[in-house]
């Protein structure tokens, strides 16, 4: 050994050990926040469509009754409030009756540190907080007025919109899946509800809003599956996003970032450095898993969430822990590796 090299080796050992401990503390902190969110309680307000179930309120009535820290329990059914209902109370907990039944309404939470758990719902839009064990057509995280943080864990969705403007967003063990085929013609479809949706376009499953402040987004142990593109956003501001892809199962039929139809497809993670400040993490598996449509699908006929049947992800290495009996994700066993 060269004289003087031992102190250098020892110093490097402590640097790498410190980095490993820091990463473990970060993981433990997020896991603790998730478990705490699953177990929090408060005074419960129960809602049903039109408030016709005995002991329940309409969604409009509930919006006036709720106070910070209370629990809003949504029974399944078609909610059609006269006006869009936005909840601005802080620390709200929104949950289902744990049946897995479909709650047909968009949920808007603009209060701080809210919790969404165990819901099968049309859509969730939140400023900050935690969304866990939930299935939704779409999940949106807004930027809010101050720097905040959001956790999305063990969820299933067809797409995400992330306004990562000053936000720290962690997406863990989540399935973001859409099997819409790529084509150039757009068709608007009237659903059985009071809304419409478009089909037939180049589908991006993760969209980023325009940025003005730096933000962080981390995808960990997720299943990201698109028959279109994976990411899309304002090219000029994407460099403000510190993007981490850490041990995910990734498949996209076209490209990792939305590009014109005749452009060269981007299917190498390193090429995302052209758009983001990229940390590709420990490893990512680029492989098409074998999928099946989740039993029942969506009640309004839209493409459903898919369950992995074989290959990577079939034993819950990636994505959410979908319950086939309840049609929503359920918590992983505490002793199961994530």
C-alpha positions as CSV (number, residue, x, y, z in Angstrom):
1,X,0.0,0.0,0.0
2,X,1.2,3.5,-0.9
3,X,2.2,5.5,2.1
4,X,-0.6,7.9,3.1
5,X,-3.3,6.0,1.1
6,X,-5.0,4.4,4.1
7,X,-6.4,7.7,5.5
8,X,-7.8,8.5,2.0
9,X,-9.4,5.0,1.8
10,X,-10.9,5.4,5.3
11,X,-12.3,8.8,4.4
12,X,-13.9,7.5,1.3
13,X,-15.4,4.6,3.3
14,X,-17.1,7.1,5.7
15,X,-18.3,9.2,2.8
16,X,-20.0,6.3,1.0
17,X,-21.3,4.9,4.3
18,X,-22.8,8.3,5.1
19,X,-24.5,8.5,1.8
20,X,-26.0,5.0,2.2
21,X,-27.3,5.9,5.7
22,X,-28.8,9.2,4.4
23,X,-30.6,7.3,1.6
24,X,-31.9,4.7,4.1
25,X,-33.1,7.5,6.5
26,X,-35.0,9.1,3.6
27,X,-36.7,5.9,2.7
28,X,-37.6,5.2,6.3
29,X,-39.0,8.7,6.7
30,X,-41.3,8.3,3.7
31,X,-42.4,4.8,4.8
32,X,-43.2,6.2,8.3
33,X,-45.3,9.0,6.8
34,X,-47.2,6.5,4.7
35,X,-48.0,4.3,7.6
36,X,-48.9,7.3,9.7
37,X,-51.3,8.5,7.0
38,X,-53.0,5.0,6.9
39,X,-53.6,5.2,10.7
40,X,-54.7,8.7,11.3
41,X,-58.2,9.3,12.7
42,X,-60.5,12.1,13.3
43,X,-64.2,13.1,13.4
44,X,-66.0,11.5,10.5
45,X,-68.4,13.0,8.0
46,X,-70.0,10.5,5.6
47,X,-71.2,11.5,2.2
48,X,-73.4,9.6,-0.3
49,X,-74.8,10.7,-3.7
50,X,-77.6,13.1,-3.1
51,X,-77.3,12.4,0.6
52,X,-80.1,9.8,0.5
53,X,-78.4,7.1,2.6
54,X,-79.5,7.6,6.3
55,X,-76.8,9.4,8.3
56,X,-75.0,10.9,5.3
57,X,-74.7,14.3,3.7
58,X,-74.4,15.6,0.2
59,X,-71.0,16.6,-1.0
60,X,-72.0,20.3,-0.8
61,X,-73.3,19.9,2.7
62,X,-70.1,18.2,3.8
63,X,-67.9,21.0,2.3
64,X,-69.5,23.4,4.8
65,X,-69.4,21.0,7.7
66,X,-65.7,19.9,7.5
67,X,-63.0,21.4,9.6
68,X,-59.2,20.9,9.5
69,X,-58.2,17.4,10.6
70,X,-61.6,15.8,10.0
71,X,-62.3,12.6,7.9
72,X,-64.5,12.7,4.8
73,X,-65.8,9.3,4.0
74,X,-67.2,8.9,0.5
75,X,-69.7,6.1,-0.2
76,X,-69.7,4.7,-3.8
77,X,-72.0,6.2,-6.5
78,X,-72.4,9.0,-9.0
79,X,-71.9,12.4,-7.4
80,X,-73.1,15.3,-9.4
81,X,-72.8,18.5,-7.4
82,X,-74.4,21.6,-8.9
83,X,-71.0,23.4,-8.8
84,X,-67.5,22.1,-8.6
85,X,-66.6,21.5,-4.9
86,X,-63.1,22.4,-3.8
87,X,-62.0,21.6,-0.3
88,X,-59.6,24.2,1.1
89,X,-59.4,22.8,4.7
90,X,-56.0,21.7,5.9
91,X,-55.2,18.2,7.0
92,X,-58.4,16.6,5.7
93,X,-58.5,12.8,5.4
94,X,-60.6,11.6,2.5
95,X,-61.3,7.9,2.4
96,X,-63.8,5.3,1.1
97,X,-66.0,2.8,3.0
98,X,-63.3,0.3,2.1
99,X,-65.6,-1.6,-0.3
100,X,-63.6,-0.7,-3.4
101,X,-66.8,0.7,-5.0
102,X,-66.4,3.5,-7.6
103,X,-66.8,7.1,-6.4
104,X,-67.7,9.0,-9.6
105,X,-66.6,12.5,-8.8
106,X,-63.4,14.6,-9.1
107,X,-61.8,15.3,-5.8
108,X,-60.1,18.7,-5.3
109,X,-58.0,19.3,-2.2
110,X,-56.3,22.7,-2.0
111,X,-55.7,22.6,1.8
112,X,-52.2,21.7,3.1
113,X,-51.1,18.2,4.2
114,X,-54.3,16.4,3.2
115,X,-54.5,12.6,3.0
116,X,-56.3,10.5,0.4
117,X,-56.6,6.8,1.1
118,X,-58.3,3.6,-0.1
119,X,-60.4,5.3,-2.8
120,X,-61.6,4.1,-6.2
121,X,-62.4,7.5,-7.7
122,X,-62.6,9.4,-11.0
123,X,-59.7,11.8,-10.2
124,X,-57.7,13.5,-7.4
125,X,-56.1,16.9,-7.5
126,X,-54.1,17.9,-4.4
127,X,-51.8,20.8,-3.4
128,X,-49.7,18.7,-1.0
129,X,-49.9,15.8,1.3
130,X,-50.2,12.0,0.8
131,X,-52.2,9.9,-1.7
132,X,-52.1,6.2,-0.9
133,X,-53.8,2.9,-1.7
134,X,-56.0,4.7,-4.3
135,X,-57.1,4.0,-7.9
136,X,-58.0,7.0,-10.0
137,X,-58.3,7.9,-13.7
138,X,-55.9,10.7,-13.1
139,X,-53.8,12.2,-10.3
140,X,-52.7,15.8,-10.3
141,X,-50.3,17.6,-7.9
142,X,-50.5,21.4,-8.1
143,X,-47.8,23.8,-7.2
144,X,-49.5,25.8,-4.5
145,X,-48.4,29.2,-3.2
146,X,-45.5,27.9,-1.1
147,X,-42.9,25.2,-1.5
148,X,-44.5,21.9,-0.4
149,X,-44.1,18.1,-0.7
150,X,-46.4,15.3,-1.9
151,X,-46.2,11.5,-1.7
152,X,-48.1,9.2,-4.0
153,X,-47.7,5.6,-2.9
154,X,-49.3,2.2,-3.8
155,X,-51.7,3.9,-6.2
156,X,-53.0,2.9,-9.7
157,X,-53.8,5.5,-12.3
158,X,-54.1,6.0,-16.1
159,X,-52.1,9.3,-15.9
160,X,-50.5,12.0,-13.8
161,X,-50.2,15.7,-14.2
162,X,-47.5,17.1,-12.0
163,X,-47.0,20.9,-11.5
164,X,-43.6,20.5,-9.9
165,X,-43.2,24.2,-9.4
166,X,-41.4,24.4,-6.0
167,X,-42.6,20.9,-5.1
168,X,-40.8,17.8,-3.8
169,X,-42.9,14.8,-5.1
170,X,-42.2,11.2,-4.4
171,X,-44.0,8.5,-6.4
172,X,-43.4,5.0,-4.9
173,X,-44.8,1.6,-5.7
174,X,-47.4,3.1,-8.1
175,X,-48.8,1.8,-11.4
176,X,-49.2,4.4,-14.1
177,X,-50.7,2.5,-17.0
178,X,-52.5,3.4,-20.2
179,X,-53.0,1.1,-23.2
180,X,-54.4,3.8,-25.6
181,X,-52.9,3.1,-29.0
182,X,-50.9,5.7,-30.8
183,X,-52.6,7.3,-33.9
184,X,-53.0,10.8,-35.3
185,X,-56.8,11.2,-35.3
186,X,-58.5,12.5,-32.2
187,X,-62.0,11.3,-31.4
188,X,-64.2,12.7,-28.5
189,X,-66.4,10.1,-26.8
190,X,-69.4,10.8,-24.7
191,X,-69.4,8.6,-21.6
192,X,-72.3,7.4,-19.6
193,X,-71.5,10.2,-17.1
194,X,-71.8,13.9,-17.6
195,X,-68.3,14.1,-19.0
196,X,-66.4,13.4,-22.2
197,X,-63.0,12.1,-23.0
198,X,-60.7,12.0,-26.0
199,X,-59.2,8.8,-27.5
200,X,-56.9,8.2,-30.4
201,X,-54.1,10.6,-29.7
202,X,-50.5,10.1,-28.8
203,X,-50.9,9.4,-25.1
204,X,-48.5,10.7,-22.5
205,X,-49.0,9.1,-19.1
206,X,-47.0,11.6,-17.1
207,X,-47.4,15.3,-17.9
208,X,-45.5,18.2,-16.3
209,X,-46.9,21.7,-16.0
210,X,-44.9,24.8,-16.8
211,X,-42.1,25.6,-14.3
212,X,-40.9,28.8,-12.8
213,X,-39.1,27.4,-9.7
214,X,-37.0,24.3,-9.2
215,X,-38.7,21.1,-8.1
216,X,-37.9,17.5,-7.5
217,X,-39.7,14.4,-8.7
218,X,-38.7,10.8,-7.8
219,X,-40.2,7.6,-9.2
220,X,-39.3,4.6,-7.1
221,X,-40.4,0.9,-7.7
222,X,-43.1,2.1,-10.1
223,X,-44.6,0.4,-13.2
224,X,-44.8,3.0,-16.0
225,X,-46.6,1.6,-19.0
226,X,-47.7,3.5,-22.0
227,X,-48.6,2.5,-25.6
228,X,-47.8,6.2,-26.4
229,X,-45.1,8.3,-24.7
230,X,-44.0,8.3,-21.1
231,X,-43.3,12.0,-20.3
232,X,-44.4,15.3,-21.7
233,X,-44.0,18.9,-20.7
234,X,-42.9,22.4,-21.5
235,X,-39.4,21.9,-23.0
236,X,-38.1,25.3,-21.9
237,X,-38.8,24.7,-18.2
238,X,-38.2,20.9,-17.8
239,X,-34.5,21.6,-16.8
240,X,-35.9,23.1,-13.5
241,X,-37.0,19.5,-12.6
242,X,-34.6,17.2,-10.8
243,X,-35.9,13.9,-12.0
244,X,-35.0,10.6,-10.3
245,X,-35.8,7.2,-11.8
246,X,-34.9,4.6,-9.3
247,X,-35.5,0.9,-10.0
248,X,-38.7,1.1,-12.1
249,X,-40.3,-1.2,-14.7
250,X,-40.7,1.0,-17.8
251,X,-42.4,0.4,-21.1
252,X,-43.5,2.9,-23.8
253,X,-44.4,2.0,-27.3
254,X,-43.2,5.3,-28.7
255,X,-40.8,7.3,-26.6
256,X,-39.7,8.2,-23.1
257,X,-40.5,11.9,-23.9
258,X,-43.2,13.1,-26.3
259,X,-41.7,13.8,-29.7
260,X,-43.3,14.4,-33.1
261,X,-44.5,11.2,-34.9
262,X,-41.7,11.3,-37.5
263,X,-39.0,12.1,-35.0
264,X,-36.5,9.5,-33.7
265,X,-38.0,7.7,-30.7
266,X,-36.2,8.2,-27.4
267,X,-36.0,4.9,-25.6
268,X,-32.7,5.3,-23.7
269,X,-33.0,6.8,-20.2
270,X,-29.7,8.6,-20.6
271,X,-31.4,10.7,-23.4
272,X,-33.8,12.2,-20.8
273,X,-30.8,14.3,-19.8
274,X,-31.8,16.5,-22.8
275,X,-35.0,17.5,-21.0
276,X,-34.4,17.1,-17.2
277,X,-31.7,17.3,-14.6
278,X,-31.6,13.5,-14.4
279,X,-30.6,11.0,-11.7
280,X,-31.4,7.6,-13.1
281,X,-30.9,5.9,-9.8
282,X,-29.7,2.4,-9.1
283,X,-31.4,0.6,-12.1
284,X,-34.4,0.6,-14.3
285,X,-35.9,-2.3,-16.3
286,X,-37.1,-1.5,-19.8
287,X,-39.4,-4.4,-20.6
288,X,-43.0,-4.9,-21.8
289,X,-44.8,-6.9,-19.1
290,X,-47.7,-9.2,-19.9
291,X,-50.9,-7.5,-18.6
292,X,-54.5,-8.2,-18.2
293,X,-57.4,-5.8,-17.8
294,X,-58.4,-5.4,-14.2
295,X,-61.7,-7.2,-13.5
296,X,-64.6,-4.9,-14.0
297,X,-62.5,-2.0,-15.4
298,X,-63.9,1.5,-15.1
299,X,-67.6,1.9,-14.8
300,X,-67.8,4.6,-17.5
301,X,-66.1,2.5,-20.2
302,X,-62.6,4.2,-20.2
303,X,-59.5,2.1,-20.4
304,X,-58.9,0.4,-17.1
305,X,-55.9,-0.3,-14.9
306,X,-54.0,-3.4,-15.9
307,X,-52.6,-6.1,-13.6
308,X,-49.2,-7.7,-14.4
309,X,-49.5,-11.4,-15.0
310,X,-46.0,-12.6,-15.9
311,X,-42.5,-11.3,-15.9
312,X,-41.2,-8.4,-13.9
313,X,-43.8,-7.0,-11.6
314,X,-45.9,-10.1,-11.5
315,X,-44.7,-10.7,-7.9
316,X,-45.2,-7.1,-6.9
317,X,-41.6,-6.1,-7.5
318,X,-43.0,-3.0,-9.3
319,X,-46.1,-1.0,-9.1
320,X,-49.0,-1.1,-6.7
321,X,-50.4,-4.1,-4.8
322,X,-53.8,-4.3,-6.5
323,X,-56.5,-6.3,-4.8
324,X,-58.5,-8.2,-7.4
325,X,-61.4,-8.7,-5.0
326,X,-61.8,-5.0,-4.0
327,X,-60.6,-3.4,-7.2
328,X,-58.3,-1.0,-5.3
329,X,-54.7,-1.2,-4.2
330,X,-54.2,-2.6,-0.7
331,X,-51.2,-2.2,1.6
332,X,-48.2,-4.4,1.1
333,X,-47.4,-6.8,3.9
334,X,-45.2,-5.1,6.4
335,X,-42.5,-7.7,6.1
336,X,-42.6,-7.7,2.3
337,X,-39.7,-6.1,0.5
338,X,-40.6,-3.0,-1.4
